[in-house]
Amino acid sequence: METLEKPLSTKVKVLKEEDCILSLSIELSKEEAAQELETVYQHIQTRASLPGFRTGKAPAELVRKNFADKARQMVLENLVSRASAQVIRERKLEVIDTPRVEKLEYDLGKSLVFHLRIEKDPIVKAKDYKGIKVNRLSTELSEAEISKTLEEIRERNAALVTSQAQKVDKTNFAVVDFEGRIDGKAFPGGSAKNYLLDMNQPQTIAGFSEGILGAEVGKEREVKVTFPADYARKEWASKDAVFMVTVKEIKEKKLPTLDDDFAKDLGLTSLADLQQKVRENLQKEQITKSDRSIGEQIDQALLDNHKFSVPPTLVEERTRTLTHRALSNLQRQGLVAEGDKQAEETLKEKTRPQAEKDVRLSYLFKSIAAQEKLEATAADVEELKKKALAETKDDPQNVNKYFQERDLAIRASLTEGKVLDFLKNNAKVKAVKE
């Protein structure tokens, strides 16, 4: 049968209380500490091994002399842990992260005093969330938009052919070799062979493509540039660099004719069929864009109407998630090298404000969900799983495992979706043109 520990006699004083941070001073009497010390010494004595004595048979005074430091550490660990848990339990605190012990004071024979810093959920009650005023962007399509999209499709399906031009201009593509130096030294990612440069598109480093304008095939040219002040690699930000560039070939686009044959090459039946598909897709995009805009306006209105602090630990977790996502995206594009710590730190600073907004919104959505009794059900999760199974080629066992392991996160996401739908349905919507 399990023996229940006797509750500790604690003196608790609130040092500081904010929305989500609570600092407490907790004191245990010298009698309480002395009693724990005796219990610890008894425990040590039964296991102590000292020269001339069998294990567990050493005299108490020798145990006290040889294990004083260990005893003190055990007293601290036991009492601080028990007292912290007891205070949190008695005050019914929902703790976000492991509480932090600060300013620990204890000497043998004296009382034990420590400060406990606790991160907790802020008390949030959302208000004025019905009737939020939002603007709905028009989803009407013009013939000009359809024509523009058709031209973009032609552009994407254009062939790159060798140009007869002898010098590079803005309408060309240039195949170049380049080698860059900063302060006379080569740097990682600063050189390439057979790099295809679209002269009509802005480059990461302003001035690079402009420096190649008018260059002749086969001739080397020096291009001087300055890295942007907000460049991901801080050690290169605002630095001057010199690139030696050789244009190996000049290419230009050859656009396909917009006719039935072109539509058939895309897997459709005719030009009219292509135009209809473009119209339908643009309409879907417009609706999606309009809905997203309404959601963003609602989010901002909630943030503007509710000011409160959020737990630093949750902000830090969200910052890590957003940073990892942004870093992975840049690495896939070849813009940031793997393991680039400086780029990671720069992205952390950029994503932190959004991370804080996301955490604040999550509390507001939880409050609205509770007030309006909006909650994702097991049936909602099952419906989402069926949809995932129907759309994926992955092994059904993997899908089932994913949903099982992430059940709480999936339910939270579905609940937030219900809250957002509720807010949209109760918003005051005004139609506007972009």
C-alpha positions in Angstrom: 0.0 0.0 0.0 1.4 3.4 -1.0 2.2 5.8 1.9 1.1 9.4 1.4 3.7 12.1 2.3 2.6 14.5 5.0 1.9 18.0 3.5 4.7 20.5 4.1 4.1 23.7 6.1 5.0 26.4 3.7 5.0 30.2 3.9 4.1 31.5 0.4 4.4 35.2 -0.7 3.6 36.5 -4.1 6.6 38.6 -5.3 5.2 39.5 -8.7 2.2 38.5 -10.8 1.6 39.3 -14.4 -0.6 37.9 -17.1 1.4 34.7 -17.5 4.3 35.0 -15.0 4.0 34.3 -11.3 7.0 34.8 -9.0 6.6 33.3 -5.5 8.8 33.2 -2.4 8.4 29.9 -0.6 9.8 29.3 2.9 10.1 26.0 4.9 10.8 26.3 8.6 14.1 25.2 10.1 12.1 22.4 11.9 10.8 21.1 8.6 14.2 21.3 7.0 15.8 19.6 10.1 13.3 16.8 10.0 14.0 16.2 6.3 17.7 16.2 7.0 17.3 13.5 9.6 15.3 11.4 7.2 18.0 11.9 4.6 20.8 10.9 6.9 18.9 7.7 7.9 18.5 6.9 4.2 22.3 7.5 3.6 23.3 5.5 6.7 21.6 2.3 5.5 23.6 2.5 2.3 26.9 4.2 3.4 30.2 2.4 2.8 33.0 3.6 5.0 36.4 2.0 5.7 36.3 -0.4 8.7 32.6 -0.8 8.6 30.2 -3.1 6.7 27.8 -1.3 4.3 25.0 0.3 6.3 26.7 -0.2 9.7 28.8 3.0 9.9 28.1 5.2 13.0 25.7 8.1 12.5 28.3 10.7 13.5 30.7 9.4 10.8 28.0 9.4 8.2 27.1 13.0 9.1 30.8 14.0 8.9 31.5 12.3 5.5 28.2 12.9 3.7 27.2 16.4 4.8 27.4 17.9 1.3 25.4 15.0 -0.2 22.8 15.2 2.6 22.4 19.0 2.0 21.9 18.4 -1.8 19.3 15.7 -1.2 17.4 17.9 1.3 17.3 20.7 -1.3 16.2 18.4 -4.1 13.5 16.7 -2.0 12.0 19.8 -0.3 12.2 22.1 -3.3 10.5 19.5 -5.5 7.8 18.6 -3.0 7.1 22.2 -1.9 6.9 23.4 -5.5 4.5 20.7 -6.5 2.4 21.3 -3.4 2.1 25.0 -4.0 1.2 24.6 -7.6 -1.4 22.0 -6.7 -2.9 24.1 -3.8 -3.2 27.2 -6.0 -4.6 25.1 -8.9 -2.0 26.6 -11.4 -1.9 25.4 -15.0 1.9 25.4 -15.5 3.2 25.9 -19.1 6.8 24.8 -18.5 8.9 23.4 -15.7 9.0 26.1 -13.0 12.4 27.8 -12.4 13.9 27.9 -9.0 15.8 31.1 -8.2 17.6 32.6 -5.2 17.9 29.4 -3.1 18.9 30.0 0.5 19.6 27.2 2.9 22.2 26.3 5.5 22.1 23.3 7.8 20.0 24.0 10.8 18.2 27.0 9.2 15.0 27.5 7.3 14.9 26.9 3.5 13.8 29.8 1.3 13.6 29.9 -2.5 11.9 31.8 -5.3 9.8 30.0 -7.8 9.2 31.5 -11.3 6.1 30.0 -12.9 4.8 30.4 -16.4 1.1 30.0 -16.6 -1.8 30.6 -19.0 -3.0 34.2 -19.0 -6.7 34.7 -18.1 -8.2 35.6 -21.4 -11.9 36.3 -22.1 -12.5 37.4 -25.7 -15.0 40.2 -26.2 -16.6 42.1 -29.0 -15.9 39.3 -31.5 -19.3 39.2 -33.1 -19.9 41.8 -35.8 -16.3 42.5 -36.7 -16.2 44.8 -39.6 -14.4 43.4 -42.6 -14.0 44.2 -46.3 -14.7 41.4 -48.9 -12.6 41.8 -52.0 -14.6 41.5 -55.3 -14.3 38.1 -57.0 -15.5 39.4 -60.3 -13.2 38.5 -63.3 -12.4 40.7 -66.2 -11.4 39.6 -69.7 -8.1 41.4 -69.2 -7.2 39.1 -66.2 -8.0 36.0 -68.3 -5.8 37.3 -71.1 -3.0 38.1 -68.7 -3.1 34.5 -67.3 -3.1 33.0 -70.8 0.0 35.0 -71.6 1.6 33.8 -68.4 0.9 30.2 -69.4 2.5 31.0 -72.8 5.5 32.4 -70.9 5.8 29.3 -68.7 5.7 27.1 -71.8 8.2 29.1 -73.9 11.3 27.5 -75.2 14.7 28.9 -74.6 16.6 29.2 -77.8 20.0 30.6 -78.7 19.8 34.3 -79.5 21.4 36.0 -82.4 22.2 39.0 -80.2 25.9 39.7 -79.6 25.3 41.7 -76.4 23.1 41.0 -73.4 20.0 43.1 -72.9 17.0 43.0 -70.5 14.9 40.7 -72.7 17.6 38.0 -72.7 18.6 35.1 -70.6 22.4 34.9 -70.0 24.4 31.7 -69.3 27.3 32.9 -67.2 30.3 31.8 -65.2 31.0 34.0 -62.2 33.4 34.2 -59.2 32.8 36.7 -56.4 35.2 38.1 -53.8 34.7 40.1 -50.6 37.7 42.0 -49.4 39.7 40.1 -52.0 38.6 36.7 -50.7 36.3 34.1 -52.3 33.2 33.2 -50.2 30.8 30.2 -50.1 28.1 30.4 -52.7 29.9 33.2 -54.5 30.8 31.3 -57.7 29.0 29.2 -60.2 29.4 27.7 -63.7 26.8 27.8 -66.5 24.4 29.8 -64.3 21.2 30.8 -66.1 20.3 34.4 -65.4 16.9 35.9 -66.3 17.9 39.5 -67.1 14.2 40.6 -66.7 13.9 39.5 -63.1 15.2 41.2 -59.9 18.2 39.4 -58.3 18.9 38.8 -54.7 21.9 41.1 -54.9 20.8 44.4 -56.5 23.1 45.5 -59.4 24.3 42.1 -60.4 22.2 41.7 -63.6 22.5 45.4 -64.4 26.3 45.0 -64.4 26.0 42.4 -67.1 23.9 44.5 -69.5 25.8 45.1 -72.7 28.3 42.3 -72.0 29.6 40.4 -75.1 29.7 36.6 -75.4 33.1 35.2 -74.3 34.4 38.3 -72.7 35.0 38.6 -69.0 33.5 41.6 -67.1 34.0 43.0 -63.6 30.7 43.6 -61.7 30.7 45.6 -58.5 27.8 45.1 -56.1 26.8 45.8 -52.5 25.0 43.1 -50.5 21.6 44.3 -49.0 21.6 45.5 -45.4 19.1 42.7 -44.4 20.9 39.9 -46.2 20.5 36.5 -44.5 24.2 36.1 -43.9 24.9 39.0 -41.5 28.7 38.9 -42.1 28.0 39.8 -45.7 25.3 42.4 -45.1 26.1 45.8 -46.6 29.5 44.5 -47.8 30.9 45.4 -51.2 31.7 42.5 -53.5 33.4 42.1 -56.9 32.3 39.5 -59.3 34.2 38.4 -62.4 31.6 37.4 -64.9 31.9 35.7 -68.3 28.8 35.5 -70.6 29.0 32.0 -72.3 25.7 32.2 -74.2 22.8 34.5 -74.8 19.3 32.9 -75.0 15.8 34.3 -75.6 12.3 33.0 -75.2 10.3 31.6 -78.1 6.6 31.8 -77.2 4.1 29.2 -78.5 1.1 30.4 -80.6 -2.1 30.6 -78.6 -4.3 28.2 -80.5 -6.0 24.9 -80.4 -2.7 23.0 -80.9 -1.2 24.7 -77.9 -4.2 23.8 -75.8 -3.9 20.2 -76.9 -0.2 20.1 -75.9 -1.5 21.0 -72.4 -3.9 18.1 -72.4 -7.1 20.0 -73.3 -9.4 19.8 -76.3 -9.3 23.3 -77.7 -8.3 26.9 -77.0 -11.9 27.5 -75.8 -11.5 24.7 -73.3 -8.2 26.3 -72.1 -9.9 29.7 -71.7 -12.7 28.1 -69.6 -10.3 26.2 -67.4 -8.4 29.5 -66.8 -11.6 31.3 -65.9 -12.6 28.6 -63.4 -9.2 28.5 -61.8 -9.0 32.2 -61.5 -12.4 32.3 -59.9 -11.4 29.8 -57.3 -8.2 31.8 -56.6 -10.2 35.0 -56.2 -12.6 33.3 -53.8 -9.7 31.8 -51.8 -7.9 35.2 -51.7 -11.0 37.0 -50.6 -11.6 34.4 -47.8 -8.0 34.6 -46.7 -8.2 38.4 -46.5 -11.3 38.2 -44.3 -9.6 35.8 -42.0 -6.5 38.1 -41.8 -8.8 41.1 -41.0 -10.6 39.2 -38.3 -7.3 38.1 -36.8 -6.0 41.6 -36.7 -9.2 43.0 -35.2 -9.0 40.4 -32.4 -5.3 41.3 -31.7 -6.1 45.1 -31.8 -9.0 44.6 -29.3 -7.2 42.4 -26.8 -3.9 43.3 -25.2 -2.3 40.7 -22.9 1.1 39.0 -22.4 1.7 35.4 -23.5 4.1 32.8 -22.0 7.7 33.3 -23.3 8.1 29.5 -23.6 5.2 29.2 -26.1 6.5 32.2 -28.1 9.9 30.5 -28.2 8.4 27.2 -29.4 6.4 28.9 -32.1 9.4 31.0 -33.2 11.4 27.8 -33.6 8.7 26.3 -35.8 8.4 29.3 -38.0 12.2 29.7 -38.3 12.6 26.0 -39.2 9.9 26.4 -41.9 11.5 29.5 -43.4 15.0 28.1 -43.2 14.0 24.9 -45.0 12.4 26.9 -47.7 15.5 29.0 -48.3 17.7 25.9 -48.2 15.6 24.3 -50.9 16.1 27.4 -53.0 19.8 27.3 -52.5 19.8 30.7 -50.8 21.1 29.5 -47.5 23.6 26.8 -46.7 22.7 24.0 -44.4 24.0 24.7 -40.9 24.2 28.4 -41.4 23.7 29.6 -37.7 23.8 33.3 -38.5 21.0 33.0 -41.1 19.0 31.0 -38.5 19.4 33.8 -35.9 18.4 36.4 -38.4 15.3 34.5 -39.3 14.5 34.0 -35.6 14.4 37.7 -35.0 12.2 38.2 -38.1 9.7 35.5 -37.1 9.4 36.3 -33.4 6.7 39.1 -33.8 4.5 36.7 -35.9 5.1 33.9 -33.4 3.8 36.1 -30.6 0.7 37.1 -32.6 0.1 33.4 -33.3 0.2 32.5 -29.6 -2.0 35.4 -28.6 -4.6 34.4 -31.3 -4.5 30.8 -30.1 -5.7 32.0 -26.6 -8.4 34.2 -28.1 -9.7 31.3 -30.3 -9.7 29.0 -27.3 -11.7 31.6 -25.3 -14.3 32.0 -28.2 -14.5 28.3 -28.6 -15.3 27.9 -24.9 -17.9 30.7 -24.9 -19.6 29.5 -28.0 -19.3 25.8 -27.2 -17.4 25.1 -30.4 -15.3 22.0 -30.3 -14.1 19.4 -32.8 -15.6 16.0 -32.3 -14.3 12.5 -32.9 -16.6 12.5 -36.0 -14.9 15.6 -37.3 -11.5 13.9 -36.9 -12.7 10.7 -38.6 -14.1 12.7 -41.5 -10.8 14.4 -42.0 -8.9 11.1 -41.8 -11.2 9.6 -44.5 -10.5 12.5 -46.7 -6.7 12.1 -46.2 -6.9 8.4 -46.9 -8.8 9.1 -50.2 -6.4 11.7 -51.3 -3.0 10.2 -50.4 -1.0 7.4 -51.9 0.6 6.7 -48.5 0.1 3.5 -46.6 -3.2 3.6 -44.7 -1.3 2.4 -41.6 0.9 5.5 -41.7 -2.1 7.8 -42.1 -3.8 6.1 -39.1 -0.6 6.3 -37.0 -0.3 10.0 -37.9 -3.8 10.8 -36.7 -3.4 8.7 -33.6 -0.2 10.4 -32.6 -1.4 13.9 -33.3 -5.0 13.6 -32.1 -4.9 16.6 -29.8 -3.2 18.9 -32.3 -5.6 17.8 -35.1 -8.6 18.5 -32.8 -7.2 21.9 -31.8 -6.7 22.8 -35.5 -10.3 21.7 -36.4 -11.7 23.7 -33.4 -9.8 26.8 -34.6 -11.4 26.2 -38.0 -14.8 26.1 -36.5 -14.1 29.3 -34.6 -12.9 31.1 -37.7 -16.0 30.0 -39.6 -18.2 31.3 -36.7 -16.4 34.7 -36.8 -16.8 35.0 -40.6 -20.5 34.1 -40.4 -21.0 36.8 -37.7 -18.8 39.4 -39.3 -20.2 42.7 -40.8 -19.0 42.3 -44.4 -18.7 45.1 -46.9 -17.9 44.3 -50.5 -15.1 46.4 -52.0 -13.0 46.4 -55.2 -9.3 45.8 -54.9 
